[in-house]
Amino acid sequence: MSNFDFDSLMKQAQQMQNEMMKIQGELSETIYTGNSGGAEGVTVKMNGDTEVQVVEIADELMDPGNKEILQDMLVIAFNDALDKVNSDREEKLGVFSQGAGFPGL
């Protein structure tokens, strides 16, 4: 007979799943801010589900002559916020994707 305790393994898996769901909920509620150009630029705020919540554009950029600059700044600010979401998600959930907590995995 093996010393393998299936019940203990299932209990540990359930605990990990509960912890992961809790962290995912916290990530979903967190607002991440991306910026390009500082206070006179573009700010994008998104939640942990990568849904954009707010886009702020400085008045100075609303001039039609700034169209290309504004477009570039929007992309930079959006990607900055997205990088923050992904980084935080990896930091907080990465341990689960590596099979942590299960001996031999």
Secondary structure as UniProt FT lines:
FT   HELIX           6..29
FT   STRAND          31..36
FT   HELIX           38..40
FT   STRAND          42..47
FT   TURN            48..49
FT   STRAND          52..57
FT   HELIX           59..62
FT   HELIX           64..66
FT   HELIX           67..97
FT   TURN            98..101
FT   TURN            103..104
//
